[in-house]
Amino acid sequence: MSNVITVGCDLHDRSMLLKTACGKNKAEQKSFLNDAENRLKMVNYLRQFAEKQQSKRIVFVYEASGLGYGLYDLLLDHDIECYVLSPTHLPKTPKSKRNKTDAKDAQMLFEQARGFVLAGNELPVVWTPPQRLRNDRELVRARLETGEASTQVKLKIFSMLKRFNQPLPDFFIKSRGWSKKFIAWLKHFAETTDATVSPVLLALITRFETLRAETTNLERHIRHLARTDRYKTAYQKLIKLRGVGLLTAMTFLTEIGDALRFSNRRQIAAYLGVIPSAHESGEANDRKGRITRQGPGRVRKVLCQASWTAVRLDPNVHQQWERIKGNGKKGGKKAIVAIMRKLAIRMWHIMLQCGTPEELVGSDRPHRGTATSAQAPQKGPPLSSSPSLQPQEACAG
């Protein structure tokens, strides 16, 4: 281990700052531009550095970011051991937040790598999805983003109507649907209102219609994705659960990816951030706070909407929600989190039963066996999957 090359990289849109050393030697600093040509130059630099030190192993670490996994793929293609680290699990202090530089960030990452190589410390590695799954995520995430943007436009239109004391028509109050009739009513109001306000409202209406067209187009492609061999079996079983529809099921499938990377239900709940945070020290050994909200927030959002739909439509789930809620004022929110957790675990079990296609298995899956404690019994009755009611889409835009 003494001649292993360890590299900590502070990665940015336009630059890469490296701290590199062999064994326990002092780290050398080197910077590169972040483009295709300079990434190859960096690889050559690392190879030459390793050859000079007579080392056959290079361990390279950097923080996960919006830049994706392109650098990770490149390094693996050149037989360089690479780890992408979770920013939320890296050591940070109040002093480091006040005095932050690229060099210090690279040094911190370098020390994480060297501790892993020399002392066997664990690295807070994020699971790296395969390229096929990354592409599938792009489609589903785009649909989620159009839904959020559409909701924001709706709220802006409502706010404008309120500011001008314009009541909503009775037919909309009854249905709450953004139908062609309601859009025509909005356009008529916009054309008859003040000349300086009219173009603003018409622009919002046009933006909403554009987003709705984009949503329809993206949902058509997502339905096609759901019918592919890699998702078809699990998708058809997931939408039988009360409250789970196209977008909820496909968001869960694409964000989780390989179900076998979680060994038990506690790990999947922790990953999704639906477990209570802990504030325990000394004699205070049973202090729990709000949920951690770790992991992908988009999954929690669709789970929340699916859970509320299940509470509304399924008597068994509604009974569970009432029992957990009790008489407390804030019991409803705590109860819906419990329903979310149950639903997430149920969906994860379905993914396990259906198996994960090889094209969705990451290169760094921790194990390929069966999760031994995955089928641990749950408290309370299971969430209903009876087909007596039609599955409802929980995340309509």
C-alpha positions as CSV (number, residue, x, y, z in Angstrom):
1,M,0.0,0.0,0.0
2,S,3.0,2.3,0.5
3,N,3.4,2.9,-3.3
4,V,-0.3,3.5,-4.2
5,I,-1.0,6.8,-5.9
6,T,-3.8,8.7,-4.1
7,V,-5.5,11.7,-5.8
8,G,-8.0,14.2,-4.5
9,C,-9.7,16.3,-7.2
10,D,-11.7,19.5,-6.7
11,L,-13.8,19.4,-9.8
12,H,-15.5,22.5,-11.3
13,D,-17.2,23.4,-14.5
14,R,-14.0,24.9,-16.0
15,S,-11.1,23.5,-13.9
16,M,-9.8,20.5,-12.0
17,L,-7.4,21.0,-9.1
18,L,-5.5,17.8,-8.1
19,K,-3.6,16.9,-5.0
20,T,-1.4,13.8,-5.8
21,A,1.0,11.8,-3.7
22,C,2.5,8.4,-3.4
23,G,2.1,6.6,-0.1
24,K,2.8,9.0,2.8
25,N,4.7,11.6,0.8
26,K,3.6,15.2,0.7
27,A,0.9,15.9,-1.9
28,E,1.8,17.7,-5.1
29,Q,-0.6,20.2,-6.6
30,K,-1.5,20.3,-10.3
31,S,-4.4,22.0,-12.1
32,F,-6.0,21.3,-15.5
33,L,-8.8,22.8,-17.5
34,N,-12.0,20.7,-17.5
35,D,-12.5,19.8,-21.1
36,A,-12.0,16.6,-23.1
37,E,-8.4,17.4,-24.2
38,N,-7.2,18.4,-20.7
39,R,-8.9,15.4,-19.1
40,L,-6.7,13.2,-21.3
41,K,-3.7,15.3,-20.4
42,M,-4.6,14.7,-16.7
43,V,-4.8,10.9,-17.3
44,N,-1.3,11.0,-18.9
45,Y,0.0,13.0,-16.1
46,L,-1.2,10.5,-13.5
47,R,0.2,7.6,-15.6
48,Q,3.6,9.3,-15.8
49,F,3.5,10.1,-12.1
50,A,2.7,6.4,-11.2
51,E,5.4,5.2,-13.6
52,K,7.9,7.5,-11.9
53,Q,6.9,6.1,-8.5
54,Q,6.8,2.5,-9.8
55,S,3.2,2.2,-8.8
56,K,0.6,0.1,-10.5
57,R,-2.5,1.4,-8.6
58,I,-4.0,4.9,-8.7
59,V,-6.9,5.8,-6.4
60,F,-8.8,8.9,-7.6
61,V,-11.7,10.6,-5.6
62,Y,-13.9,13.6,-6.3
63,E,-17.2,15.0,-5.1
64,A,-20.5,14.3,-6.8
65,S,-21.9,17.3,-8.5
66,G,-24.1,18.4,-11.3
67,L,-21.3,17.6,-13.8
68,G,-22.4,13.9,-13.7
69,Y,-20.2,10.9,-14.1
70,G,-18.3,11.6,-17.3
71,L,-14.9,11.9,-15.5
72,Y,-15.7,8.7,-13.6
73,D,-16.3,6.8,-16.9
74,L,-13.1,8.2,-18.4
75,L,-11.0,7.1,-15.5
76,L,-12.4,3.6,-15.4
77,D,-11.8,3.3,-19.2
78,H,-8.1,4.1,-18.5
79,D,-7.9,1.5,-15.6
80,I,-7.8,4.2,-12.9
81,E,-9.6,3.3,-9.7
82,C,-12.2,6.1,-9.1
83,Y,-14.7,6.9,-6.4
84,V,-17.3,9.6,-6.4
85,L,-18.0,10.9,-2.9
86,S,-21.2,12.2,-1.4
87,P,-20.8,15.9,-0.4
88,T,-23.2,15.5,2.5
89,H,-21.1,12.9,4.2
90,L,-17.7,14.6,3.9
91,P,-16.2,16.2,7.0
92,K,-17.0,19.8,7.4
93,T,-16.4,22.2,10.3
94,P,-17.5,25.8,10.9
95,K,-14.0,26.9,10.3
96,S,-13.7,25.2,7.0
97,K,-16.9,26.8,5.8
98,R,-15.6,30.3,6.6
99,N,-12.2,29.6,5.0
100,K,-12.9,27.6,1.8
101,T,-10.5,27.4,-1.1
102,D,-10.1,25.0,-4.0
103,A,-6.8,23.9,-2.7
104,K,-8.2,23.1,0.8
105,D,-11.1,21.2,-0.8
106,A,-8.7,19.1,-2.9
107,Q,-6.5,18.5,0.2
108,M,-9.6,17.3,2.2
109,L,-10.5,14.9,-0.6
110,F,-6.9,13.7,-0.9
111,E,-6.8,12.9,2.8
112,Q,-10.0,10.9,2.4
113,A,-8.4,8.9,-0.3
114,R,-5.2,8.3,1.6
115,G,-7.1,7.3,4.7
116,F,-8.9,4.8,2.6
117,V,-5.7,3.4,1.1
118,L,-3.4,3.4,4.1
119,A,-5.8,2.9,7.0
120,G,-8.7,1.2,5.5
121,N,-11.2,4.0,6.3
122,E,-14.5,3.9,4.6
123,L,-15.2,6.3,1.8
124,P,-18.7,7.9,1.6
125,V,-19.1,6.7,-2.0
126,V,-22.3,7.4,-4.0
127,W,-23.7,4.6,-6.1
128,T,-22.8,5.2,-9.7
129,P,-25.6,4.3,-12.1
130,P,-24.9,2.8,-15.5
131,Q,-25.3,5.0,-18.6
132,R,-28.6,3.3,-19.5
133,L,-30.2,4.3,-16.2
134,R,-28.7,7.8,-16.4
135,N,-30.4,8.3,-19.8
136,D,-33.7,7.0,-18.4
137,R,-33.6,9.3,-15.5
138,E,-33.2,12.3,-17.8
139,L,-36.6,11.6,-19.3
140,V,-38.5,11.1,-16.1
141,R,-36.8,14.1,-14.3
142,A,-37.7,16.3,-17.3
143,R,-41.4,15.4,-16.7
144,L,-41.1,16.2,-13.0
145,E,-39.6,19.6,-13.9
146,T,-42.4,20.5,-16.3
147,G,-44.9,19.6,-13.7
148,E,-43.3,21.9,-11.2
149,A,-42.9,24.7,-13.7
150,S,-46.6,24.3,-14.7
151,T,-47.7,24.5,-11.1
152,Q,-45.7,27.7,-10.6
153,V,-47.3,29.3,-13.7
154,K,-50.8,28.4,-12.4
155,L,-50.0,30.0,-9.0
156,K,-48.8,33.2,-10.8
157,I,-52.1,33.3,-12.8
158,F,-54.2,32.8,-9.6
159,S,-52.2,35.5,-7.8
160,M,-52.8,38.0,-10.7
161,L,-56.5,37.3,-10.6
162,K,-56.6,37.9,-6.9
163,R,-54.7,41.2,-7.2
164,F,-57.4,42.4,-9.6
165,N,-60.3,41.0,-7.5
166,Q,-61.4,38.8,-10.3
167,P,-63.4,35.8,-8.9
168,L,-63.0,32.4,-10.6
169,P,-65.9,31.1,-12.6
170,D,-68.3,28.7,-11.0
171,F,-67.6,25.9,-13.5
172,F,-63.9,26.0,-12.5
173,I,-64.6,26.0,-8.8
174,K,-66.6,22.8,-9.2
175,S,-64.1,20.9,-11.3
176,R,-60.8,22.6,-10.5
177,G,-59.7,21.5,-14.0
178,W,-57.7,23.6,-16.4
179,S,-59.9,22.7,-19.3
180,K,-60.1,24.4,-22.7
181,K,-63.2,26.3,-21.4
182,F,-61.2,27.7,-18.5
183,I,-58.3,28.7,-20.7
184,A,-60.7,30.5,-23.0
185,W,-62.2,32.3,-20.0
186,L,-58.7,33.4,-19.0
187,K,-57.8,34.7,-22.4
188,H,-61.1,36.6,-22.6
189,F,-60.3,38.2,-19.2
190,A,-56.8,39.0,-20.3
191,E,-58.0,40.7,-23.5
192,T,-60.6,42.8,-21.6
193,T,-58.4,43.9,-18.7
194,D,-55.9,46.8,-18.6
195,A,-53.7,47.2,-21.6
196,T,-50.5,47.0,-19.6
197,V,-51.6,43.9,-17.7
198,S,-53.0,42.0,-20.7
199,P,-49.7,41.0,-22.3
200,V,-48.4,39.7,-18.9
201,L,-51.4,37.5,-18.3
202,L,-51.4,36.3,-22.0
203,A,-47.7,35.4,-21.7
204,L,-48.4,33.3,-18.6
205,I,-51.3,31.5,-20.4
206,T,-49.1,30.8,-23.4
207,R,-46.3,29.5,-21.1
208,F,-48.8,27.2,-19.4
209,E,-50.1,25.8,-22.7
210,T,-46.5,25.2,-23.8
211,L,-45.7,23.4,-20.6
212,R,-48.9,21.3,-20.9
213,A,-47.9,20.3,-24.4
214,E,-44.4,19.4,-23.2
215,T,-45.9,17.3,-20.4
216,T,-48.2,15.4,-22.8
217,N,-45.2,14.6,-25.1
218,L,-42.9,13.5,-22.2
219,E,-45.6,11.3,-20.7
220,R,-46.0,9.6,-24.0
221,H,-42.3,8.8,-24.1
222,I,-42.4,7.7,-20.4
223,R,-45.3,5.3,-21.2
224,H,-43.1,3.8,-24.0
225,L,-40.2,3.5,-21.5
226,A,-42.4,1.7,-19.0
227,R,-43.2,-0.9,-21.7
228,T,-39.6,-1.8,-22.3
229,D,-38.3,-5.1,-21.0
230,R,-36.1,-3.5,-18.3
231,Y,-39.1,-1.9,-16.6
232,K,-42.3,-3.7,-17.8
233,T,-42.7,-6.3,-15.1
234,A,-42.0,-4.1,-12.1
235,Y,-44.0,-1.2,-13.5
236,Q,-47.1,-3.3,-14.1
237,K,-47.0,-4.6,-10.4
238,L,-46.3,-1.1,-9.0
239,I,-49.3,0.6,-10.5
240,K,-51.5,-1.9,-8.8
241,L,-50.7,-0.2,-5.5
242,R,-53.2,2.4,-4.5
243,G,-52.1,5.9,-5.4
244,V,-49.2,4.8,-7.6
245,G,-49.5,5.7,-11.3
246,L,-47.2,6.2,-14.3
247,L,-45.0,9.0,-13.0
248,T,-44.7,7.7,-9.4
249,A,-43.8,4.2,-10.5
250,M,-41.2,5.3,-13.1
251,T,-39.7,7.9,-10.8
252,F,-39.2,5.2,-8.2
253,L,-37.8,2.7,-10.6
254,T,-35.3,5.1,-12.3
255,E,-34.1,6.7,-9.1
256,I,-33.6,3.5,-7.2
257,G,-32.2,1.6,-10.2
258,D,-30.7,-1.5,-8.7
259,A,-32.8,-2.6,-5.7
260,L,-30.1,-5.1,-4.5
261,R,-27.8,-2.3,-3.5
262,F,-30.0,-2.1,-0.3
263,S,-29.7,-4.9,2.1
264,N,-32.9,-4.3,4.1
265,R,-35.9,-2.0,4.5
266,R,-34.0,0.2,7.0
267,Q,-31.4,1.0,4.3
268,I,-33.9,2.0,1.7
269,A,-35.8,4.1,4.2
270,A,-32.6,5.9,5.2
271,Y,-31.6,6.4,1.6
272,L,-34.9,8.1,0.9
273,G,-34.7,10.3,4.0
274,V,-37.9,9.1,5.6
275,I,-36.3,8.1,9.0
276,P,-36.1,10.4,12.0
277,S,-32.9,12.2,12.7
278,A,-31.1,11.5,16.0
279,H,-29.9,13.9,18.6
280,E,-28.4,11.5,21.2
281,S,-25.4,12.1,23.4
282,G,-24.4,11.0,26.9
283,E,-27.5,10.2,28.9
284,A,-29.9,11.5,26.2
285,N,-30.1,8.2,24.3
286,D,-33.6,8.4,22.9
287,R,-34.0,11.8,21.2
288,K,-35.4,11.7,17.7
289,G,-36.0,14.7,15.5
290,R,-37.6,15.4,12.1
291,I,-36.9,13.1,9.2
292,T,-33.4,13.4,7.7
293,R,-34.6,14.3,4.1
294,Q,-31.5,12.7,2.8
295,G,-31.4,11.2,-0.7
296,P,-33.5,12.2,-3.8
297,G,-36.2,14.7,-2.9
298,R,-38.1,14.0,-6.1
299,V,-38.8,10.5,-4.8
300,R,-40.1,11.8,-1.5
301,K,-42.4,14.2,-3.4
302,V,-44.1,11.5,-5.5
303,L,-44.3,9.2,-2.5
304,C,-46.0,11.9,-0.5
305,Q,-48.5,12.6,-3.3
306,A,-49.1,8.9,-3.8
307,S,-49.6,8.4,0.0
308,W,-52.2,11.1,0.2
309,T,-54.0,9.6,-2.7
310,A,-54.0,6.2,-1.0
311,V,-55.3,7.7,2.2
312,R,-58.1,9.2,0.3
313,L,-59.0,6.2,-1.8
314,D,-58.2,3.1,0.3
315,P,-60.1,2.5,3.5
316,N,-57.3,0.3,5.0
317,V,-54.7,3.0,4.4
318,H,-57.0,5.7,5.7
319,Q,-57.5,3.6,8.9
320,Q,-53.7,3.3,9.3
321,W,-53.3,7.0,8.8
322,E,-56.0,7.8,11.5
323,R,-54.5,5.3,13.9
324,I,-51.0,6.8,13.6
325,K,-52.2,10.4,13.5
326,G,-54.1,10.2,16.8
327,N,-55.5,13.5,18.2
328,G,-52.4,15.6,17.9
329,K,-52.4,18.8,15.7
330,K,-49.3,17.7,13.9
331,G,-50.1,14.0,13.8
332,G,-51.3,14.1,10.2
333,K,-47.9,15.0,8.8
334,K,-46.2,12.4,11.0
335,A,-48.7,9.8,9.9
336,I,-48.3,10.6,6.2
337,V,-44.5,10.1,6.6
338,A,-45.2,6.7,8.1
339,I,-47.4,5.8,5.1
340,M,-44.7,7.1,2.8
341,R,-42.2,4.8,4.4
342,K,-44.5,1.8,4.2
343,L,-45.3,2.5,0.5
344,A,-41.6,2.9,-0.3
345,I,-40.7,-0.4,1.3
346,R,-43.5,-2.1,-0.4
347,M,-42.4,-0.8,-3.8
348,W,-38.8,-1.8,-3.1
349,H,-40.0,-5.4,-2.3
350,I,-41.7,-5.5,-5.6
351,M,-38.5,-4.4,-7.4
352,L,-36.6,-7.2,-5.5
353,Q,-39.2,-9.8,-6.6
354,C,-39.0,-8.7,-10.2
355,G,-35.2,-8.6,-10.3
356,T,-32.9,-6.0,-11.8
357,P,-31.9,-6.2,-15.5
358,E,-28.1,-6.4,-16.0
359,E,-28.1,-3.1,-18.0
360,L,-29.4,-1.3,-14.9
361,V,-26.8,-2.7,-12.5
362,G,-24.0,-0.3,-11.5
363,S,-20.4,-1.3,-11.9
364,D,-19.9,-0.8,-8.1
365,R,-22.8,-2.8,-6.8
366,P,-21.8,-3.8,-3.2
367,H,-23.2,-7.3,-3.6
368,R,-25.1,-9.5,-6.0
369,G,-26.8,-11.9,-3.5
370,T,-30.3,-11.9,-2.2
371,A,-31.1,-9.3,0.6
372,T,-31.4,-11.6,3.6
373,S,-33.5,-9.2,5.7
374,A,-35.5,-7.6,2.9
375,Q,-38.7,-9.5,3.7
376,A,-38.7,-8.6,7.4
377,P,-42.3,-8.4,8.6
378,Q,-43.8,-4.9,8.8
379,K,-45.9,-3.6,11.7
380,G,-49.6,-3.1,10.9
381,P,-51.5,-4.3,7.9
382,P,-49.9,-3.9,4.5
383,L,-50.8,-1.2,2.1
384,S,-53.7,-2.4,-0.1
385,S,-53.0,-3.4,-3.6
386,S,-56.6,-4.6,-4.4
387,P,-57.6,-3.7,-8.0
388,S,-61.2,-2.9,-7.0
389,L,-60.4,0.8,-7.5
390,Q,-58.6,2.1,-10.6
391,P,-55.0,3.1,-9.8
392,Q,-54.8,6.9,-9.5
393,E,-51.9,8.9,-10.8
394,A,-50.4,10.5,-7.7
395,C,-48.3,13.2,-9.3
396,A,-50.4,14.8,-11.9
397,G,-48.9,18.1,-13.1
